C-alpha cells in the first residue's frame, strides 16, 4: 500500500518496534538452544546411587537433542497452521500479548529452575513441556506478527526478519563469550534465561506502544475499511463512495476480483512465494546445524582455533551473514515480487547440500572429502547464510503484497505457516542427509 496521504513513520519508531518484536520472537528460543549443554548436564545430577539409574540418565542425555527437536518442530507447525485459520476469530492483541506473556512466564520458571535441584526424569519431562509451550505460543506470535506486518508497506516485514537474525547472532556471540570466560554452565544458562526475560518484557512494552503511533493507526484503519488494494487512500474512498452505491453489481464484482477471502483462495495468489520460503528453510535446516556442526578443522588439530572453529565458523558466521542478508532487504529488494529469478535463486540453493556433505564432515562412511581446507567451509557458509537471510526476507515481504490489502494479514499468516513447514521438513531431511555421508 503506497497511499500518498499516509503519515510518515516519525523517527522510524514503528520500524524499530517491529525489529524489537522480531528479536523477542526468536531470542528466547535461541538462548534455549544455546543452553543445551546445561540441560544435558542436569541429566547427570544427582550422582547415581545404582547402575540402573545411571543407565536411565544416559538414555535421557543421549536422546535429549532428538526429543527437543521433535517437541519444538511439531507444535511449531501445528500452531502456525491453526493460526492461519483462527486469526480472524481471536483478537490480534490477545494473540500477540498473550503469547509473549506465556513465553515470559516459561522463561521465568526456567531461570528459577536453574537454582533448584530436580531429579533427572522430572527435569527432562518439565523441560520438554516448556519446549512445547515456547514453540506453540511462539508459532502464534510469529504468525500474528507476519500477518500484522503484511498490512503495512512491504518493507515492514524486514525489521521482523532482521530482528530474528540478530537473535541468532546475539545467542551465538553469547555462547562464545561464555566459552572464552570459562563460566560455569549453570551461571551461563541463568544469564541466558534472565536476558531472554528482559527482551520479552521490552517486546511487550513495545507492542503496547505500537497502537499509539499515527503511522500504524493509519494502515490499521485502512485495512479495516478498504475493500481492495486499488483504493489506496482515504480521499479516493470518499470520492468513489456514492458511485459504488449507484452501481448494483459493484460489490459482486469486487468480491469476484478479490478471489474471495478463504485461505485456499489467498494461497492460490501467493503459492510461489509460500513454496519458495518453505524450500529455503528445508535446505537450510536440512544442512545447518546437522551437517555443518560435524565439520572438523584441517588447519589446526589442537589449540584455540580447534576449540573455536565450530562456534565461530559455523554458528557465529552463519548468524551474522544471515542477519546481514535479512537486513539488506531494507535498502534493496531485487529481484521483484513477480520476477522468475526469485524462485529460481531459491531453488539453486539446493547446491549447498552436496557442497557441505563433501566438506570434512566427521564421522563419515560413504562419501569422499573434496573440500578439506577450512577456507572452503567458511566460503560456503558465507554464501549459504547470506542467501538464506536475503531470499527468505524477500519472500516474506512480497507474499502479503501479492493479494488485496484486506487479505494481507491472512497472507502473512500463511507465509509464516510455510516458513514453519520448511523448518519441520528440514529437520526431517537432516537425518537422511547425515545418514548418506
C-alpha positions in Angstrom: 0.0 0.0 0.0 1.5 3.3 -1.0 -1.1 5.9 -0.2 0.0 9.5 -0.9 -1.8 10.7 2.2 -0.2 8.2 4.6 1.6 9.8 7.6 5.3 9.4 8.0 6.9 6.9 10.3 8.4 9.5 12.6 11.9 8.6 13.8 11.3 5.1 12.3 9.5 4.3 15.5 7.2 1.6 14.0 10.1 0.0 12.2 12.1 -0.1 15.5 9.1 -1.6 17.3 8.8 -4.4 14.7 12.5 -5.0 15.0 12.2 -5.5 18.8 9.2 -7.8 18.3 11.2 -9.8 15.8 14.1 -10.0 18.3 11.6 -11.1 21.0 10.2 -13.8 18.8 13.4 -15.8 18.4 15.9 -14.6 21.0 14.3 -16.7 23.8 14.4 -19.9 21.8 17.9 -19.2 20.6 19.1 -18.9 24.2 17.2 -22.1 25.0 19.1 -24.0 22.3 22.4 -22.3 23.3 21.9 -23.8 26.8 21.6 -27.4 25.5 24.8 -28.3 27.3 23.4 -27.0 30.5 20.2 -29.1 30.1 22.1 -32.3 29.3 24.5 -31.7 32.3 21.4 -31.6 34.6 20.5 -35.1 33.5 23.7 -36.4 35.1 22.8 -35.0 38.6 22.5 -36.0 41.3 25.2 -38.7 41.4 23.7 -42.1 40.7 23.2 -44.5 43.6 22.9 -47.5 41.4 23.8 -48.6 37.9 20.2 -48.7 36.8 19.7 -45.0 37.5 22.9 -44.2 35.7 21.7 -46.0 32.6 18.4 -44.2 32.7 20.1 -40.8 32.8 22.5 -41.8 30.0 19.5 -42.6 27.8 17.8 -39.3 28.7 21.0 -37.4 27.9 21.6 -39.1 24.5 18.0 -38.6 23.4 17.7 -35.0 24.6 18.5 -33.3 21.2 16.3 -35.6 19.1 13.3 -35.3 21.5 13.9 -31.5 21.8 13.7 -31.1 18.0 10.5 -33.2 17.9 8.9 -31.2 20.7 9.9 -28.0 19.0 9.0 -28.6 15.4 5.7 -30.4 15.7 4.0 -27.8 17.9 5.5 -25.0 15.8 4.0 -26.5 12.6 0.6 -27.3 14.2 0.0 -24.0 15.9 1.3 -22.0 12.9 -1.3 -23.8 10.8 -4.0 -23.2 13.3 -3.1 -19.5 13.5 -3.7 -19.3 9.7 -7.3 -20.3 10.2 -8.3 -18.9 13.6 -6.5 -15.5 13.5 -9.7 -13.8 12.3 -11.7 -15.2 15.3 -9.2 -14.3 18.1 -8.2 -10.6 18.6 -4.7 -9.7 17.4 -3.9 -8.1 20.7 -4.8 -11.3 22.7 -2.7 -13.5 20.3 0.4 -11.3 20.5 0.4 -10.1 24.0 -0.9 -13.4 25.4 1.8 -15.4 23.6 4.5 -13.0 24.8 3.2 -13.3 28.4 3.2 -17.1 28.4 6.7 -17.3 26.9 7.9 -14.8 29.6 6.4 -17.0 32.4 8.0 -20.1 30.9 11.5 -18.4 30.9 11.0 -17.1 34.5 10.2 -20.7 35.6 13.3 -21.9 33.6 15.5 -19.3 35.3 14.3 -20.3 38.7 14.8 -24.0 38.0 18.5 -23.3 37.4 18.8 -22.8 41.2 16.6 -25.8 42.1 17.7 -29.4 42.3 15.4 -31.7 40.4 15.7 -35.4 39.6 16.7 -36.2 36.0 13.4 -37.8 34.8 11.1 -34.9 36.2 13.7 -32.4 34.9 13.7 -33.9 31.4 9.8 -34.1 31.3 9.4 -30.5 32.6 12.0 -29.2 30.0 10.1 -30.9 27.1 6.8 -29.4 28.4 8.4 -26.0 28.4 9.8 -26.5 24.9 6.3 -27.4 23.6 4.8 -24.3 25.3 7.5 -22.0 23.9 7.1 -23.2 20.4 3.3 -23.4 20.5 2.9 -19.8 21.6 5.9 -18.8 19.6 4.2 -20.0 16.5 1.1 -18.0 17.2 3.3 -15.0 17.9 5.3 -15.3 14.8 2.3 -15.9 12.5 0.5 -13.0 14.1 3.4 -10.6 13.6 3.9 -11.5 10.0 0.2 -11.1 9.5 0.3 -7.7 11.2 3.3 -6.6 9.1 1.5 -7.7 6.0 -1.0 -4.8 6.5 1.9 -2.2 6.4 4.2 -1.5 3.4 6.3 -4.4 2.2 9.5 -3.0 3.9 8.0 -3.5 7.4 8.4 -7.3 7.2 12.2 -6.6 7.0 12.6 -5.5 10.6 10.9 -8.7 11.9 13.3 -10.8 9.8 16.3 -8.6 10.8 15.3 -8.8 14.5 15.1 -12.6 14.2 18.6 -12.6 12.6 20.1 -10.6 15.4 18.6 -13.0 17.9 20.7 -15.8 16.4 23.8 -13.6 16.2 23.4 -12.5 19.8 22.9 -16.0 21.1 26.0 -17.3 19.2 28.1 -14.4 20.4 27.0 -15.1 24.0 28.0 -18.7 23.6 31.5 -17.8 22.5 31.9 -15.3 25.3 30.8 -17.9 27.9 33.2 -20.4 26.4 36.1 -17.8 26.5 35.3 -16.7 30.1 35.3 -20.3 31.4 31.9 -19.6 33.1 30.1 -22.5 34.7 27.3 -23.9 32.6 24.8 -23.1 35.4 25.9 -19.4 35.5 25.8 -19.1 31.7 22.4 -20.6 31.5 20.9 -18.4 34.2 22.3 -15.4 32.3 20.7 -16.6 29.1 17.3 -17.0 30.7 17.3 -13.7 32.5 18.4 -11.9 29.4 15.5 -13.6 27.5 13.0 -12.4 30.1 14.3 -8.8 29.8 14.0 -8.9 26.0 10.4 -10.3 26.2 9.4 -7.5 28.6 10.8 -5.0 26.2 8.8 -6.6 23.4 5.6 -6.5 25.4 6.2 -2.8 26.2 6.9 -2.0 22.5 3.8 -3.8 21.4 1.5 -1.8 23.7 3.2 1.4 22.4 2.5 0.5 18.8 -1.2 1.4 18.6 -0.3 5.0 19.7 1.7 5.5 16.5 -0.1 7.6 13.9 1.6 5.7 11.1 0.4 2.4 12.4 -3.1 3.7 13.1 -3.5 4.8 9.5 -2.7 1.4 8.0 -4.8 -0.4 10.5 -7.8 1.8 9.8 -7.2 1.5 6.0 -7.1 -2.3 6.3 -10.5 -2.3 8.0 -12.2 0.0 5.5 -10.5 -0.7 2.2 -12.2 -3.4 0.1 -9.3 -3.8 -2.4 -5.7 -2.9 -2.9 -6.6 -0.4 -5.7 -8.2 2.0 -3.3 -5.1 3.3 -1.7 -6.1 6.4 0.2 -9.0 7.8 2.1 -9.6 10.5 -0.4 -10.2 8.0 -3.2 -12.6 6.1 -1.0 -14.7 9.2 -0.3 -14.9 10.1 -3.9 -16.0 6.7 -5.1 -18.5 6.1 -2.3 -21.5 7.5 -4.0 -20.7 6.0 -7.3 -20.4 2.5 -5.9 -23.8 2.8 -4.2 -25.4 3.5 -7.6 -23.8 0.5 -9.3 -25.7 -2.6 -8.3 -23.0 -5.0 -9.5 -20.1 -3.3 -7.8 -20.0 -5.4 -4.6 -20.2 -8.7 -6.5 -17.5 -7.6 -9.0 -15.2 -6.6 -6.1 -15.8 -9.9 -4.4 -15.1 -11.9 -7.5 -12.0 -9.8 -8.4 -10.5 -10.3 -5.0 -10.9 -14.1 -5.3 -12.8 -14.4 -2.0 -11.2 -14.3 1.4 -10.8 -18.1 2.1 -7.3 -19.4 3.0 -7.2 -21.5 -0.1 -8.1 -18.7 -2.5 -5.4 -16.5 -0.9 -2.9 -19.3 -1.2 -3.5 -19.6 -4.9 -2.3 -16.0 -5.2 0.9 -16.4 -3.1 1.8 -20.1 -3.7 5.1 -19.2 -5.4 6.3 -17.1 -2.5 5.0 -19.6 0.0 6.7 -22.7 -1.6 9.9 -20.7 -2.1 10.3 -19.7 1.6 9.4 -23.3 2.5 12.1 -24.7 0.2 14.7 -22.1 1.5 14.3 -23.3 5.1 14.1 -27.0 4.1 17.6 -26.7 2.6 18.9 -24.6 5.4 17.7 -26.7 8.3 18.5 -29.9 6.4 22.1 -28.8 6.4 22.5 -26.5 9.4 23.4 -27.5 12.0 23.0 -31.2 11.5 25.8 -31.5 8.9 27.8 -28.2 9.4 28.3 -28.8 13.1 30.2 -32.0 12.4 32.8 -30.4 10.1 36.3 -30.7 11.6 39.2 -28.2 11.1 42.1 -29.5 9.0 44.2 -26.4 9.7 44.5 -27.0 13.4 44.3 -30.2 15.3 44.7 -28.6 18.7 44.7 -25.1 20.3 42.3 -22.2 20.2 41.3 -22.5 16.6 40.2 -26.1 17.1 38.2 -25.0 20.2 36.5 -22.1 18.5 36.3 -23.4 14.9 32.6 -24.5 15.1 31.4 -21.8 17.4 32.9 -19.1 15.2 32.9 -20.6 11.6 29.5 -22.4 12.0 27.2 -20.6 14.5 28.5 -17.1 14.7 29.4 -16.8 10.9 26.0 -18.2 9.9 24.0 -15.9 12.1 26.0 -12.8 11.2 25.7 -13.4 7.5 22.0 -14.4 7.8 21.3 -11.2 9.7 23.1 -9.2 7.1 21.0 -10.8 4.3 17.8 -10.2 6.2 18.7 -6.6 6.8 19.8 -5.8 3.2 16.2 -6.0 2.1 15.6 -2.7 3.9 17.6 -1.0 1.1 17.5 -3.5 -1.8 14.6 -5.7 -2.9 15.9 -7.4 -6.1 14.5 -9.5 -7.8 10.9 -8.1 -7.7 7.9 -9.9 -6.4 6.8 -11.0 -9.9 10.3 -11.9 -11.2 11.0 -15.5 -12.1 14.5 -15.1 -10.7 13.3 -15.1 -7.1 12.0 -18.8 -7.1 14.9 -19.8 -9.4 17.5 -18.4 -6.9 15.7 -20.1 -4.0 15.9 -23.4 -6.0 19.6 -23.0 -6.8 20.4 -23.1 -3.0 20.0 -26.9 -3.1 23.6 -26.9 -4.3 24.8 -26.2 -0.8 23.6 -29.6 0.4 26.3 -31.6 -1.6 28.9 -28.9 -1.0 28.7 -29.2 2.8 28.4 -33.0 2.5 31.8 -33.1 0.7 33.5 -30.9 3.3 35.5 -32.6 6.2 32.4 -33.9 8.0 33.2 -36.5 10.7 32.3 -39.2 11.2 31.7 -40.3 7.6 31.1 -43.7 5.9 30.3 -43.3 2.2 31.3 -40.0 0.7 34.8 -38.7 0.0 36.1 -35.4 1.2 36.5 -32.9 -1.7 36.7 -29.7 0.2 39.1 -30.4 3.1 40.5 -27.0 3.8 38.8 -24.8 6.3 38.6 -21.9 3.8 36.2 -23.9 1.6 33.8 -24.4 4.5 33.9 -20.8 5.5 33.2 -19.5 2.0 30.3 -21.9 1.6 28.9 -20.8 4.9 29.1 -17.1 4.0 27.0 -17.6 0.8 24.8 -20.2 2.4 23.8 -18.0 5.3 23.6 -14.7 3.3 21.3 -16.2 0.7 19.1 -17.8 3.4 18.5 -14.4 5.1 18.2 -12.3 1.9 15.9 -14.6 -0.1 13.7 -15.6 2.9 13.2 -12.0 3.8 12.3 -11.1 0.2 9.7 -13.9 0.1 8.2 -12.9 3.4 8.0 -9.3 2.3 6.5 -9.9 -1.1 3.9 -12.7 -0.1 1.3 -10.3 1.5 1.8 -7.8 -1.3 0.5 -10.2 -4.0 -3.0 -10.0 -2.5 -5.6 -7.2 -2.0 -5.0 -5.1 1.2 -7.8 -6.7 3.2 -6.3 -10.1 2.6 -2.8 -9.2 3.6 -3.0 -10.3 7.2 -4.2 -13.8 6.2 -1.5 -13.9 3.5 1.1 -13.1 6.2 0.0 -15.9 8.5 0.0 -18.4 5.5 3.6 -17.3 4.7 4.5 -17.9 8.4 3.0 -21.4 8.2 5.1 -22.3 5.1 8.2 -20.9 6.8 7.5 -23.3 9.8 6.7 -26.1 7.4 10.2 -25.6 5.8 11.8 -25.8 9.3 9.9 -29.1 10.1 10.7 -30.6 6.7 14.4 -29.6 7.0 14.6 -31.2 10.5 13.3 -34.5 8.9 15.5 -34.2 5.8 18.6 -33.6 8.0 18.5 -37.2 9.3 18.6 -38.6 5.8 21.4 -36.2 4.7 23.5 -37.1 7.7 23.0 -40.8 7.1 24.2 -40.6 3.4 27.5 -39.1 4.5 
